[in-house]
Amino acid sequence: MTEAPATADDQRQAPPSRFGLSGKLLFLTVLFVMVAEVLIYVPSIANFRLNWLADRLAAAHTAALVLEAAPSGMVPDNLTKQILDSIGAKTVAMKMGNQRRMLAISENPGPIHHNVDLRTISRTEAVLEAMQSLFLCQDSDIIRAVGPAPMGGDFVEIVFEEGPLRHAMFRFSRNILLLSLAISAITAALVYLALHYLFVRPMHRLTANMVTFREDPENPARIVIPSRRKDEIGIAEHELSAMQRDLAAMLQQKSHLAALGLAVSKINHDLRNLLASAQLFSDRLSAISDPTVQRFAPKLMRALERAIAFCQSTLSYGQVTEPPPERRAVLLEGLVEEVRETLGLVPESPIRWVGAVERGLHVDADPDQLFRAMLNLARNALQALETRVPNDPGRDQLRITGRREGAVVVIEVSDTGPGVASRARTHLFEAFQGSTRPGGSGLGLAIAAELVRAHGGEIRLVDGTIGATFRIIIPDRAVELGARRGERARA
């Protein structure tokens, strides 16, 4: 039976590694210091070997001069042996001119295993031979070393066993190793403490805050408090804090919207019943023969029908269930007049109504949806004028204009109120964020924008005007030539 693959939640709940960031940092610091010490040790051991050989050759040259200065070359055997033992050599020889003289010999040295010429050896050869002496040679191997003779002669050479040189190299390596360990420990400790204080602790603080914030993202107390650092860590802290604040605000807004949706769903049923009852009463009013009743009853019925439709579509706001517009040629003057009547603006009202629509202007739109868009904009303007302090009945004005510009119809809804606050312009057409007045929800502008965009149009706030002016642009549909001919024939 195969095991199920680990899910994302399982991966998030995985326990943290014991070998955390601090342990990795300490391990890498020690490793890098040791690598650096190895790179330093290799040429150092080669240089130590050359210096050791040079010291022996210098001592051999001094001994050769002493032996050369002896009368008739008569040097007692015991003195010769002492001189050779002091320099650790089996033989000492020197070349002067074309003559190579063996100045001292203690015993038969045996076959030569290695030759070293300090006059011509390169760096690479010195390193390779040093590694060979350490790991491949034996203490009993015989080595012949040749060096310059600075005080007369062409060169001086000595023959000796490999053992003393290897032992000296091992002692040097041991000292280097101990020194490297001490340096590594001190460097690793200093680097670890510095990086732990500068990076590991802030990162641990950030990760711990992420974990606690994830448990309760709507709690403002869980938001990280940025430090005063100006480097990358400080930038990360500020960005994380800003992101957490935005996320917390968004979650609070979504919770608010969910609660609002629940409340709307609860009152939706009762509201529809009330409107249906009002519709029944309006049907009875239409049977009265009074001219005034006959004039206003159809408008009341249409208003109630729209109210019922609005109530039915309230829960679908923000989803993809908004019906597509049923577009047709609509006389704009009639829609504008209906907006005025719905708002209850009469000539005696303190707010002056101005309708300036081109005579006979038709717009290719869904009449109900365009009416809703203009009504929302006009109602927002009316509310802005009514709440303006001080109120000026002679100056307050609500104006709707309409004109055709080529293949588009331009509608403007303007007022002489206080205008739109700068803080509301960023989210002007977003629900619950773009309200233009205190206590508003911003739904009117959001609904108007959604309806206009469903027509392929554009809505925006016009700058540089008195009060607030919203411009709606509704383009005509692209109609094929055959369809136009059919419409003319039917006409």
Buried (B, 14 or more C-beta within 10 A) or exposed (E): EEEEEEEEEEEEEEEEEEEEBBEEBBEEBBEBBBEBBEEEBEEBBBBBBBEBBBEBBBBBBBBBBBBBEEEEEEBEEEEBBEBBEEBBBBBBBBBBEEEEBEBBBBEEBEEEBBEBEBEEBEEEEBBEBBBEBBEEBEEEBBBBBBBBBEEEBBBBBBBBBBBBBBEEBEEBBEEBEEEBBEBBEEBBEEBBEEBBEEBBEBBBBBEEBEEBBEEEBBEEEBBBEBEEBEEEBBEBBBEBBEEBEEBBEEEEEEEEEEEEBEEBEEEBEEBBEEBEEBBEEBEEBEEEEEEEEEEBBEEBBBBBBBBBBBBEBBEEBEEEEBEEBEBEEBBBBEBBBBBBEBBEBEEEBEBBBEBEBEEEBBBBBBBBBBBBBBBBBBBBBBBBBEBBEEEEEEEBBBBBBBBBEEEBBBBBBBBBBBBBEEEBEEBBBBBBBBBBBEEBEBBBBBBBBBBBEBBBBBBBBEEEBEBBBBBBBBBBEEEEEEEEEEEEEEE
